[in-house]
Amino acid sequence: MAAPEATTALAPTPRRRWVPRIALSQELVLFLAIVALFVVVGAINPRFVAERNLQSIFLGNAYIAVAAIGMSMVIISGNIDISVGSLIGVLATVSGTLAVAGVPIVLSWVIPVLLSIAFTTTMGAMVAYLRIPSIVVSLGFLSILKGGLIVVTGGAWINALPEGFHLAQMKPFGIPMPIYFMVILTIAAALWMRLSATGRSIYAVGGNAEAARLSGISRERTVVKVFAIHGFFVGIAALLYATQLAIIQSTVPPNLELTIITASVVGGVSILGGTGTVVGSTLAAVLLAAIGSSLIFINVSPYWLRAVQGVLILVTVLADMWRRMRQARGRGR
Amino acid sequence: MSDAILKLAGISKSFPGVRALSNITFDVRAAEVHALLGENGAGKSTLIKIMSGVYQPDEGVMTLDGGTIAFNSPQEAQDRGIATIYQELLLFPELTVAENIFMGHAPKNRFGAIDWSTMREEARKLLASLDIHDLDVTSMVGTLSVGNRQRVEIAKALSHNARILIMDEPTAALTEHDVERLFGIVRLLRSRGVGVVYISHRLEEVFLLADRVTVLRDGEFVATKPVSETDHDGLIEMMVGRRLDALFPKTEAPLGDVVLELENVTRQPLTKDVSLKLRAGEILGIAGLVGAGRSELAEVIFGMTPAESGTIRVDGRNVRIGSPSAAKRLGIAYVPEDRGRQGLVRPMRLAENVSLASLGRISQGGFLNRQSEATLARKSIDQFRVRASGIDQIVSKLSGGNQQKIGLSKWLATEPRILIMDEPTRGIDVGAKAEIHRMMSELAQEGMAIIMISSELPEVLGMSDRILVMRGGRIVAEVDRADATQESLAAAMMSDASASMAVAAE
C-alpha cells in the first residue's frame, strides 16, 4: 500500500522487557515446579525425598531425558520422530545380544550408538531429500522396528549379561553414571545449540524454512544433521536403558516415544518448530518422573500419571499459543 | 440506465498501519458493467471485499435497494444476491461440476438426502442459460481447464440468484478463446439485468466491456465516469496522476563495469527470453503489474528457480546459479517482498536474523563468534537507524519498516556486489521508506549494482538510473531515467497490444 503508515515506535525500553522475559522463561517455571513438588510432597510424605526414591526418580528416567534432548532438536527443526521408543528397544536388545555373544563390552556399548545414528540418519535423508513428512517416515520405522524386534527375539528376555556391562549401575565418585550422562549431555547440547552454526541453522529451518533457504542455509543438510545427532542421543539413551537392570526386556515401557515427546513439549519446545531449549526438555523429563513417583507417595493411583501428563501438555501448548498470539499482535504492521 | 442496486458512500477501511480506503463512493446499477481500475495497492481488492462481506467498513454506509445494510460475513452478502468470483477460484477439484455449483445448497428430496438427478438437471439448466453446452456436469472440476472452471464459478454464483456479480481480474489466467467466451457471458448477464463489477488491469477490456468506470488511487476515490467519456490516456492519468514527492534522494553515482548480464534467459512460465545488463553503481528499476514476472525474474537470478535456458554472466564469466547458496557465493543478495514468509525468522532475535546469511563468515570451526555477531547487529542498528530495544529483541515485535531494514542488513552483512530488492518499501511508513531510499543511493555510490522491483511508479522513477518494463514475463520496454514519465511507463505496463485482445475485440 502506498498509504503512509503511522509511525509508531513499538520498541519498549530494554529494562522493562528484560525482567518479565526471565520471569516467564519455561526453564525457570519448570525448575520452580520441580522444587515446589519436592517440598510439598516431601512435607506430606518424607519418604518421597529419601535418597532411595530420589535415586529411582533420577536413575530410572535419565534415559528419557537424554532421548528428549535429541527429540527436542528434531522438533525444533520442524520435524518429529515417533519411532524412538521402538528404536531404544531394538538397540538395547542389540547391545545385550552382543555382550552375551562375547563381543568386547566397549563394542557392545558403541555399536548400538553407531547403529542408532545410521537408522536416524536414514530417516533424516528420507525426510530431507524425498520430502516425506517426518511423522510418516518415523511411523514406518516404528512399525518395522517393533515388528522386527518381536520376530528376532521371539519376545525372550536377555539375561546372563557379562560382568562390567552394566554402565548405568556404575558410580564414579559416588554419583550414578546416568546422572553424569543426563547433566553433561544436556549442558553440552544446550551450548552446542546456542553456539554452533548448525544449531543456529536448526532453529532457522524450524522457524522459517523458506527464509532459511533464501539465506543460503540448506534445509536438506540441516535436517539430515539434526536426525544424525538425534541418533546419537537415542543411542546413549538405549545404552542407559539396557544397562540399568540385570536383564534386558524385549519390550520398552508402553508409549515411551510419547513420554519423550511430552518431555520436549512440556519443556517449552514449540511443536511447530523454531523455538525451545534442551535444558527445558531435561527439566521437564525430571518433572514428569517426579510427578509419577509423587502420585504413589500421596496415595493417588499411578494411572493418573497419564492424565496429569496430558494436562501438562495442553497447558504448555496453550501457553505457547498465547505467547505466539501476543507476539503476532505486537507486530508493527 | 436504471437506478443503483448497491450503493457505497463514504466508505473507509484501515488495517494496522495502513489506511486502505478512505471516503470511497461507488455504486452498481442493474444491467451494467462497472469497471473498477487502479494501480496495485490502490484499494480495489479491499473495496470488493467490503461489498462481498469479507471485510466490514470502518466508516461509511452501504445501501441495497435503498435500505442500509451491513454484511457480517460473505454468506450474508451471497444471500442478498451479491456474488464474487476471485482470482483464485474457490472450487473443490475432487467434486463434480454439479456438486460444486450447488455446494452448500444442494436440492434435497423428501427424505432430506441430496436429490442427485434434480441437482444435475438444475446444473445443466444453469449452464445452458449461460450458453454453455459443452460442459459435462458429472466431470470432476479438477480435470477442467481454467476457462471451464471459471464458467463453473459463474454458474455457482448464479445458482444463488446473484443480482450483482463481482469479478476480480477474471481474464488474468485465460487463453484468448476463453476471454472471448467470458465476454460473451458477461454481456449475456448484463442483458438479463445483472450488475457486474469488473476489475481488470487491461484497459482494452474496459473499453470493450464496461459502461462506466471508477478509478481508485492510493485508497482514494478519483472519479466515476461513463466509459464513452474517457479514453486510454485519460484513464492512465487518473490512475497514476500524483505528484512526485521529494522522497527520493537519488544521487548520481558513477557507473562501473557490467557485473551481471542475462542473455535470453527463460524459465517457464513467467520468465521469457530476458536479456539485461547491470553495471556497478547502477540502480536498475523493474516496473510492471502484478503477475508481469518481475519477482519471478528475481527468483531466477537468485537461483530459487534456476534458469532453464539462456546465459547468465557475473563479471563477464558464464555462471550457473542453481540455488540461493550458489547465488550468495557469487555475491548476489535478494531482499524478498514477502518479509514474513521469505525474509525473516520471526521467533529469532534481531542479531540472529542479521547474521543468518553470514553464519559461515562469523563462525570458526563450526562455532559462532557471538562477539562478531553482536558487532554485526549493532552496526546495522546504527547504520539503518533501526528502532529496537536492542540486539536481543525478537524480530516479530519490530514494526514493518524496521523488519525490512533487518532483512536488508542481513544481506548487506554478506557483503554482496549485486543486490536485488523486491518491493523494498511496500507497506512501511514514510520515514523508514526515506531511509531505505537513502541507503540504496549510498550503496550505489559505493559501487553496488542494484536491481529494484517496485509497483510504485514514483519510486521507480525517483530511484532508478534505468527502467525496464515487464509484461507477461518479457521485457517490453527499456527507458532511461531522463526519458521516463509515469504516463509512458504505465502505458508500457498496461497496454496489451497482443493478438488476444485483437481477437476479443471483434
Chai-1 contact restraints between the chains, C-beta under 6 A:
chainA,res_idxA,chainB,res_idxB,connection_type,confidence,min_distance_angstrom,max_distance_angstrom,comment,restraint_id
A,M1,B,V18,contact,1.0,0.0,6.0,A-B,restraint_1
A,M1,B,G41,contact,1.0,0.0,6.0,A-B,restraint_2
A,M1,B,G427,contact,1.0,0.0,6.0,A-B,restraint_3
A,A2,B,G41,contact,1.0,0.0,6.0,A-B,restraint_4
A,A2,B,D218,contact,1.0,0.0,6.0,A-B,restraint_5
A,A2,B,E456,contact,1.0,0.0,6.0,A-B,restraint_6
A,A3,B,V18,contact,1.0,0.0,6.0,A-B,restraint_7
A,A3,B,R19,contact,1.0,0.0,6.0,A-B,restraint_8
A,A3,B,D218,contact,1.0,0.0,6.0,A-B,restraint_9
A,A3,B,G219,contact,1.0,0.0,6.0,A-B,restraint_10
A,P4,B,V430,contact,1.0,0.0,6.0,A-B,restraint_11
A,E5,B,G17,contact,1.0,0.0,6.0,A-B,restraint_12
A,E5,B,V18,contact,1.0,0.0,6.0,A-B,restraint_13
A,E5,B,D429,contact,1.0,0.0,6.0,A-B,restraint_14
A,A6,B,G17,contact,1.0,0.0,6.0,A-B,restraint_15
A,T7,B,D429,contact,1.0,0.0,6.0,A-B,restraint_16
A,T7,B,G431,contact,1.0,0.0,6.0,A-B,restraint_17
A,A9,B,R387,contact,1.0,0.0,6.0,A-B,restraint_18
A,L10,B,S399,contact,1.0,0.0,6.0,A-B,restraint_19
A,A11,B,R387,contact,1.0,0.0,6.0,A-B,restraint_20
A,A11,B,A388,contact,1.0,0.0,6.0,A-B,restraint_21
A,A11,B,S389,contact,1.0,0.0,6.0,A-B,restraint_22
A,P12,B,S389,contact,1.0,0.0,6.0,A-B,restraint_23
A,P14,B,S389,contact,1.0,0.0,6.0,A-B,restraint_24
A,P14,B,G390,contact,1.0,0.0,6.0,A-B,restraint_25
A,R17,B,S389,contact,1.0,0.0,6.0,A-B,restraint_26
A,L195,B,F367,contact,1.0,0.0,6.0,A-B,restraint_27
A,L195,B,L368,contact,1.0,0.0,6.0,A-B,restraint_28
A,S196,B,G366,contact,1.0,0.0,6.0,A-B,restraint_29
A,S196,B,F367,contact,1.0,0.0,6.0,A-B,restraint_30
A,A197,B,L359,contact,1.0,0.0,6.0,A-B,restraint_31
A,A197,B,S363,contact,1.0,0.0,6.0,A-B,restraint_32
A,A197,B,G366,contact,1.0,0.0,6.0,A-B,restraint_33
A,A197,B,L368,contact,1.0,0.0,6.0,A-B,restraint_34
A,A204,B,V345,contact,1.0,0.0,6.0,A-B,restraint_35
A,A204,B,L356,contact,1.0,0.0,6.0,A-B,restraint_36
A,G207,B,V345,contact,1.0,0.0,6.0,A-B,restraint_37
A,G207,B,P347,contact,1.0,0.0,6.0,A-B,restraint_38
A,G207,B,M348,contact,1.0,0.0,6.0,A-B,restraint_39
A,N208,B,V345,contact,1.0,0.0,6.0,A-B,restraint_40
A,E210,B,R341,contact,1.0,0.0,6.0,A-B,restraint_41
A,E210,B,Q342,contact,1.0,0.0,6.0,A-B,restraint_42
A,A211,B,Q342,contact,1.0,0.0,6.0,A-B,restraint_43
A,A211,B,G343,contact,1.0,0.0,6.0,A-B,restraint_44
A,A211,B,L344,contact,1.0,0.0,6.0,A-B,restraint_45
A,A211,B,V345,contact,1.0,0.0,6.0,A-B,restraint_46
A,L214,B,P324,contact,1.0,0.0,6.0,A-B,restraint_47
A,L214,B,Q342,contact,1.0,0.0,6.0,A-B,restraint_48
A,S215,B,L356,contact,1.0,0.0,6.0,A-B,restraint_49
A,S215,B,A357,contact,1.0,0.0,6.0,A-B,restraint_50
A,G216,B,P324,contact,1.0,0.0,6.0,A-B,restraint_51
A,G216,B,S325,contact,1.0,0.0,6.0,A-B,restraint_52
A,G216,B,K328,contact,1.0,0.0,6.0,A-B,restraint_53
A,G216,B,A357,contact,1.0,0.0,6.0,A-B,restraint_54
A,G274,B,P347,contact,1.0,0.0,6.0,A-B,restraint_55
A,T275,B,P347,contact,1.0,0.0,6.0,A-B,restraint_56
A,Q327,B,S396,contact,1.0,0.0,6.0,A-B,restraint_57
A,G330,B,K397,contact,1.0,0.0,6.0,A-B,restraint_58
A,R331,B,S396,contact,1.0,0.0,6.0,A-B,restraint_59
A,G332,B,L398,contact,1.0,0.0,6.0,A-B,restraint_60
A,G332,B,S399,contact,1.0,0.0,6.0,A-B,restraint_61
A,G332,B,G400,contact,1.0,0.0,6.0,A-B,restraint_62
A,R333,B,G17,contact,1.0,0.0,6.0,A-B,restraint_63
A,R333,B,G400,contact,1.0,0.0,6.0,A-B,restraint_64
